[in-house]
């Protein structure tokens, strides 16, 4: 990157360093950085020099110099646009990307949304899907706790917010929602936005090219729930039965390994975390598990305090925090374990009882087990 062509390589229209802005010019790069640079190169537009300029011959070798400014390689064939649909403003011809010329079976579909409503893109090769990934280039803000309208306004920026052509779309777990509207995203609004909270991944995307070029702001909120396996993974059916605590009693869900990878080693009674979506369910009536991940468990803890949530709080969690070994753990938004556990502590003050505390991906308490060895009974969240 210390050579002259680096200026063009990292220019705004080529961006070979996209996602690598902190990389030093002559420093070694990691495998991840090399992969990112390769991806950027595949998506980069090709250029050519129509006139090589002057040349001299030295020892039989021709050396070109003073070449003219590079020009984009272009085409008028829309069907050849498998990576990008970018056009030159002066001619409306399409730029030809590296991947379009040298990897003709590779296709990038930029106009996708994932199970949670996030702007995404899908790569495929030879008509076989490789994967779908969120478009992080459009990400303006990300939060894992309650966020107010003023903060979101600041992250999006006043210029974007003042553009009345931009449409706002809100998704909660893949379902279109009216939880947030344009008036909520204001520099004077210090109230927490609805459906945001502890353990809720809220992301804000700004896509200036969407909605037929008028632009789109997308806000998505993704909840996490605690779940317990009802049985071992079924190898013949390639499914897993889970009890998901979307309420304090739990709801049984069947998860298909073909749709949700990584469930094959889960055994009966094992606890996991799940993300669910209503995007592709009939009439958006029920949740479908779309991701299963491990849960962090703090075992054999002494609990010194449960704090019940305020009845006026507009959140589903059954408590506001739990304190163990001097550390306070605020409740995750979907902390929906059995109320019997909370009542057991409140009524009996069993400070000599061991507890298991389950944490969501962001460190919030999402479930609690209570085990009373003396009386030989177990309360499960």
C-alpha positions as CSV (number, residue, x, y, z in Angstrom):
1,X,0.0,0.0,0.0
2,X,3.0,2.3,-0.1
3,X,3.1,2.2,-3.9
4,X,1.4,4.8,-6.0
5,X,-1.6,2.7,-7.0
6,X,-2.7,2.6,-3.4
7,X,-4.3,6.0,-3.9
8,X,-6.7,4.6,-6.5
9,X,-7.1,1.3,-4.7
10,X,-8.5,3.0,-1.5
11,X,-10.4,5.7,-3.3
12,X,-14.2,6.0,-2.6
13,X,-15.2,4.2,-5.8
14,X,-12.9,1.2,-5.4
15,X,-12.5,0.8,-1.6
16,X,-10.2,-2.2,-1.5
17,X,-9.6,-1.3,2.1
18,X,-13.3,-1.4,3.0
19,X,-13.4,-2.7,6.6
20,X,-9.6,-2.4,6.8
21,X,-9.3,1.3,7.5
22,X,-7.1,0.8,10.5
23,X,-4.6,-1.3,8.6
24,X,-1.1,0.2,8.2
25,X,0.4,0.5,4.7
26,X,3.4,-1.8,5.0
27,X,2.3,-3.9,8.0
28,X,1.6,-7.6,7.8
29,X,-2.1,-8.6,7.5
30,X,-4.0,-11.3,9.2
31,X,-5.9,-14.1,7.5
32,X,-9.1,-12.3,8.2
33,X,-7.8,-9.1,6.7
34,X,-6.6,-11.0,3.6
35,X,-10.0,-12.5,3.2
36,X,-11.6,-9.1,3.5
37,X,-9.3,-7.7,0.9
38,X,-10.0,-10.6,-1.5
39,X,-13.8,-10.0,-1.1
40,X,-13.3,-6.3,-1.7
41,X,-11.3,-7.0,-4.9
42,X,-14.0,-9.3,-6.2
43,X,-16.5,-6.5,-5.8
44,X,-14.2,-3.8,-7.2
45,X,-14.7,-2.3,-10.6
46,X,-12.1,-2.9,-13.3
47,X,-10.1,-0.1,-14.9
48,X,-8.0,0.1,-18.1
49,X,-5.6,2.5,-19.6
50,X,-6.7,3.2,-23.2
51,X,-3.3,4.9,-23.9
52,X,-0.2,3.6,-22.2
53,X,1.6,7.0,-22.8
54,X,5.2,7.3,-23.7
55,X,7.7,4.5,-23.5
56,X,11.4,3.8,-23.7
57,X,13.4,0.7,-24.4
58,X,16.1,-0.3,-21.9
59,X,18.2,-3.4,-22.7
60,X,15.4,-4.7,-25.0
61,X,12.7,-4.1,-22.4
62,X,9.9,-1.7,-23.1
63,X,9.1,0.6,-20.1
64,X,5.8,2.6,-20.3
65,X,5.4,5.8,-18.4
66,X,3.2,9.0,-18.2
67,X,0.1,6.8,-18.8
68,X,-3.2,8.6,-19.1
69,X,-5.8,8.5,-16.3
70,X,-7.4,5.1,-15.9
71,X,-10.9,4.5,-17.3
72,X,-13.6,2.1,-16.1
73,X,-14.2,-1.1,-18.0
74,X,-17.9,-0.9,-18.9
75,X,-20.7,-2.8,-20.6
76,X,-24.2,-2.0,-21.8
77,X,-25.5,-5.5,-21.0
78,X,-27.6,-5.5,-17.8
79,X,-27.7,-9.3,-17.7
80,X,-23.9,-9.3,-17.1
81,X,-24.3,-7.4,-13.8
82,X,-23.9,-10.3,-11.4
83,X,-21.9,-8.4,-8.7
84,X,-23.0,-4.8,-9.0
85,X,-25.5,-2.7,-10.9
86,X,-23.4,0.5,-10.6
87,X,-23.6,2.8,-13.6
88,X,-21.5,5.7,-14.7
89,X,-23.3,9.0,-14.3
90,X,-22.1,10.4,-17.6
91,X,-23.0,7.5,-19.9
92,X,-25.2,5.1,-17.8
93,X,-23.0,2.2,-18.8
94,X,-22.5,-0.5,-16.2
95,X,-19.1,-0.9,-14.6
96,X,-17.6,-4.4,-14.9
97,X,-16.4,-5.8,-11.5
98,X,-13.5,-8.2,-11.1
99,X,-15.8,-11.0,-10.1
100,X,-18.1,-10.5,-13.1
101,X,-15.2,-10.9,-15.6
102,X,-13.1,-13.6,-13.9
103,X,-15.7,-15.5,-11.8
104,X,-18.7,-15.7,-14.2
105,X,-20.5,-18.3,-12.0
106,X,-20.4,-16.1,-8.9
107,X,-23.5,-14.1,-8.2
108,X,-24.2,-11.4,-5.6
109,X,-27.8,-10.5,-4.8
110,X,-27.7,-7.3,-2.8
111,X,-31.5,-6.9,-2.5
112,X,-32.3,-9.3,0.3
113,X,-33.5,-9.2,3.9
114,X,-32.7,-11.8,6.5
115,X,-35.0,-13.6,8.9
116,X,-35.0,-10.5,11.2
117,X,-35.6,-7.9,8.4
118,X,-32.0,-6.7,8.2
119,X,-30.7,-5.5,4.8
120,X,-28.6,-8.4,3.5
121,X,-26.9,-9.9,0.5
122,X,-26.7,-13.5,-0.7
123,X,-23.7,-15.1,-2.5
124,X,-24.2,-18.0,-4.8
125,X,-21.9,-20.0,-7.1
126,X,-23.0,-22.0,-10.0
127,X,-26.6,-21.5,-8.9
128,X,-25.9,-23.0,-5.4
129,X,-26.3,-20.6,-2.4
130,X,-23.2,-20.0,-0.4
131,X,-24.9,-17.9,2.4
132,X,-26.8,-14.8,3.4
133,X,-25.1,-12.0,5.4
134,X,-26.2,-8.7,6.8
135,X,-25.0,-5.6,4.9
136,X,-22.8,-4.1,7.5
137,X,-21.9,-1.2,5.2
138,X,-25.4,0.2,5.8
139,X,-25.2,-0.1,9.6
140,X,-25.5,3.2,11.4
141,X,-26.0,2.2,15.0
142,X,-26.2,-1.0,17.2
143,X,-27.4,-1.3,20.8
144,X,-27.9,-4.2,23.3
145,X,-29.8,-2.2,25.9
146,X,-32.7,0.3,25.8
147,X,-31.9,3.2,23.5
148,X,-33.7,6.5,23.3
149,X,-34.7,8.4,20.2
150,X,-32.0,11.1,20.7
151,X,-29.2,8.6,20.5
152,X,-30.6,7.0,17.3
153,X,-31.1,10.4,15.8
154,X,-27.5,11.3,16.5
155,X,-26.2,8.0,15.0
156,X,-28.2,8.4,11.9
157,X,-27.4,12.0,11.5
158,X,-29.4,15.2,11.0
159,X,-28.9,15.2,7.2
160,X,-30.5,11.8,6.8
161,X,-33.2,12.5,9.3
162,X,-34.1,15.7,7.6
163,X,-34.6,14.0,4.2
164,X,-38.3,13.6,4.1
165,X,-38.1,11.1,1.2
166,X,-36.5,8.4,3.3
167,X,-39.0,5.8,4.5
168,X,-38.8,4.2,7.9
169,X,-39.5,0.5,8.3
170,X,-39.3,-1.3,11.7
171,X,-39.0,-5.0,12.3
172,X,-39.3,-6.8,15.7
173,X,-38.0,-10.4,15.3
174,X,-38.7,-10.4,11.6
175,X,-42.2,-9.0,11.8
176,X,-43.1,-5.5,10.6
177,X,-43.9,-3.4,13.6
178,X,-45.3,0.1,14.5
179,X,-43.3,0.2,17.7
180,X,-41.2,3.1,16.5
181,X,-42.2,5.9,14.1
182,X,-40.4,8.9,12.6
183,X,-41.5,11.2,15.4
184,X,-39.8,8.9,18.0
185,X,-36.4,9.5,16.3
186,X,-35.8,13.1,17.4
187,X,-32.9,14.9,19.0
188,X,-35.3,16.0,21.8
189,X,-36.6,12.5,22.6
190,X,-34.9,11.1,25.7
191,X,-37.4,8.3,26.2
192,X,-36.4,4.7,25.5
193,X,-37.7,3.4,22.2
194,X,-40.4,0.7,22.4
195,X,-39.2,-2.9,22.0
196,X,-35.6,-2.0,22.9
197,X,-34.0,-3.2,26.1
198,X,-31.4,-5.2,27.9
199,X,-30.4,-8.2,25.8
200,X,-32.3,-6.9,22.7
201,X,-30.0,-6.4,19.7
202,X,-31.3,-3.3,18.0
203,X,-29.7,-2.3,14.8
204,X,-30.2,0.8,12.5
205,X,-29.5,0.7,8.8
206,X,-29.6,3.5,6.3
207,X,-29.8,2.5,2.6
208,X,-29.8,5.5,0.2
209,X,-30.4,3.3,-2.8
210,X,-33.4,1.4,-1.6
211,X,-37.1,2.2,-2.2
212,X,-36.4,3.1,-5.8
213,X,-33.6,5.4,-5.0
214,X,-35.5,7.6,-2.4
215,X,-33.8,5.8,0.5
216,X,-34.8,3.7,3.5
217,X,-34.1,3.6,7.2
218,X,-34.5,0.1,8.7
219,X,-34.6,-0.5,12.5
220,X,-34.6,-4.1,13.6
221,X,-34.9,-5.5,17.2
222,X,-33.8,-9.1,17.8
223,X,-34.8,-10.8,21.1
224,X,-33.0,-13.8,22.8
225,X,-34.8,-16.5,24.7
226,X,-33.7,-19.3,27.0
227,X,-34.6,-22.8,25.9
228,X,-34.2,-26.4,27.2
229,X,-33.9,-29.6,25.1
230,X,-36.9,-31.9,25.7
231,X,-34.8,-34.9,24.4
232,X,-31.6,-35.7,22.6
233,X,-31.2,-34.6,19.0
234,X,-33.2,-37.0,16.8
235,X,-30.6,-38.4,14.3
236,X,-33.2,-40.1,12.1
237,X,-35.5,-37.1,11.7
238,X,-32.6,-34.6,12.0
239,X,-34.6,-32.5,14.4
240,X,-34.4,-31.2,18.0
241,X,-37.3,-30.6,20.4
242,X,-37.0,-27.6,22.6
243,X,-39.0,-25.9,25.3
244,X,-38.6,-22.2,24.6
245,X,-39.4,-19.8,27.5
246,X,-41.3,-17.2,25.5
247,X,-43.5,-17.3,28.6
248,X,-43.0,-18.6,32.1
249,X,-44.4,-22.0,31.2
250,X,-42.4,-22.5,28.0
251,X,-43.5,-23.4,24.5
252,X,-42.4,-26.5,22.6
253,X,-40.7,-26.0,19.3
254,X,-39.2,-28.4,16.8
255,X,-36.0,-27.3,15.2
256,X,-34.8,-28.8,11.8
257,X,-31.1,-29.2,11.4
258,X,-31.4,-28.4,7.7
259,X,-32.6,-24.9,8.6
260,X,-30.7,-24.3,11.9
261,X,-27.1,-25.8,11.9
262,X,-25.2,-26.7,15.0
263,X,-27.9,-28.5,16.9
264,X,-26.7,-32.1,16.3
265,X,-24.8,-32.5,19.6
266,X,-27.5,-31.1,21.9
267,X,-28.7,-33.5,24.6
268,X,-31.8,-33.8,26.7
269,X,-32.2,-31.2,29.5
270,X,-29.4,-29.1,28.0
271,X,-30.0,-25.3,28.1
272,X,-29.4,-23.1,25.0
273,X,-30.2,-19.7,23.8
274,X,-32.4,-19.1,20.8
275,X,-33.4,-16.4,18.4
276,X,-36.8,-16.6,16.7
277,X,-38.5,-14.9,13.8
278,X,-42.0,-14.5,12.5
279,X,-40.9,-13.5,9.0
280,X,-41.7,-16.7,7.3
281,X,-44.4,-18.2,9.5
282,X,-48.0,-18.4,8.5
283,X,-49.7,-15.1,8.9
284,X,-46.8,-14.1,11.3
285,X,-48.7,-15.9,14.1
286,X,-46.0,-17.9,15.7
287,X,-42.3,-17.7,16.3
288,X,-39.9,-20.0,14.4
289,X,-36.5,-20.8,15.9
290,X,-33.8,-19.6,13.4
291,X,-30.7,-19.7,15.5
292,X,-29.5,-21.8,18.5
293,X,-26.4,-20.9,20.4
294,X,-24.7,-21.9,23.7
295,X,-25.6,-20.3,27.0
296,X,-23.2,-19.2,29.7
297,X,-24.1,-20.8,33.0
298,X,-22.9,-19.5,36.4
299,X,-23.2,-22.6,38.6
300,X,-23.7,-23.0,42.4
301,X,-24.2,-19.3,43.0
302,X,-25.4,-17.7,46.2
303,X,-28.2,-15.3,45.5
304,X,-28.5,-12.4,48.0
305,X,-31.2,-10.4,46.2
306,X,-33.9,-10.6,43.6
307,X,-35.4,-7.3,42.5
308,X,-38.8,-7.6,41.0
309,X,-39.5,-5.3,38.0
310,X,-41.8,-2.3,38.5
311,X,-45.3,-3.2,37.4
312,X,-45.3,0.0,35.2
313,X,-42.3,-1.3,33.2
314,X,-43.4,-2.2,29.7
315,X,-41.2,-5.3,29.4
316,X,-42.0,-9.0,29.6
317,X,-39.2,-9.9,32.1
318,X,-40.4,-11.2,35.5
319,X,-37.7,-9.4,37.5
320,X,-35.3,-6.4,37.1
321,X,-32.1,-7.9,38.5
322,X,-30.4,-10.7,40.5
323,X,-27.4,-10.2,42.8
324,X,-24.9,-13.0,43.4
325,X,-21.5,-12.9,45.1
326,X,-21.7,-9.2,45.3
327,X,-22.4,-8.7,41.5
328,X,-25.7,-7.4,40.2
329,X,-27.0,-8.9,37.0
330,X,-29.7,-6.9,35.3
331,X,-32.4,-9.0,33.8
332,X,-32.6,-9.7,30.0
333,X,-35.7,-8.4,28.3
334,X,-37.0,-11.9,27.9
335,X,-36.1,-13.3,31.3
336,X,-39.2,-15.4,31.6
337,X,-38.4,-18.2,34.1
338,X,-41.0,-19.6,36.5
339,X,-42.5,-17.2,39.0
340,X,-42.2,-20.0,41.5
341,X,-38.5,-19.5,41.7
342,X,-38.8,-15.9,42.4
343,X,-41.5,-16.5,45.0
344,X,-39.4,-19.2,46.7
345,X,-36.6,-16.7,47.3
346,X,-39.0,-13.8,48.3
347,X,-41.0,-16.0,50.7
348,X,-38.3,-18.2,52.2
349,X,-35.1,-16.2,51.8
350,X,-33.1,-19.4,51.1
351,X,-29.7,-17.7,51.1
352,X,-28.0,-21.0,51.8
353,X,-29.4,-22.5,48.6
354,X,-27.3,-22.8,45.4
355,X,-28.5,-21.2,42.2
356,X,-27.6,-21.5,38.6
357,X,-27.8,-18.2,36.7
358,X,-28.1,-18.2,32.9
359,X,-26.7,-15.3,31.0
360,X,-27.6,-14.1,27.5
361,X,-24.9,-13.1,24.9
362,X,-24.6,-9.6,26.4
363,X,-24.2,-10.6,30.1
364,X,-27.8,-10.1,31.3
365,X,-29.5,-12.7,33.4
366,X,-32.1,-14.6,31.3
367,X,-32.9,-17.5,33.7
368,X,-32.3,-19.0,37.1
369,X,-32.4,-22.6,38.5
370,X,-33.0,-23.2,42.2
371,X,-31.9,-26.5,43.8
372,X,-32.7,-27.4,47.4
373,X,-30.7,-30.5,48.2
374,X,-32.2,-30.8,51.7
375,X,-35.7,-31.1,50.5
376,X,-34.7,-32.9,47.3
377,X,-36.7,-30.8,44.9
378,X,-35.7,-28.8,41.9
379,X,-37.2,-25.7,40.4
380,X,-36.3,-25.1,36.7
381,X,-36.6,-21.8,34.9
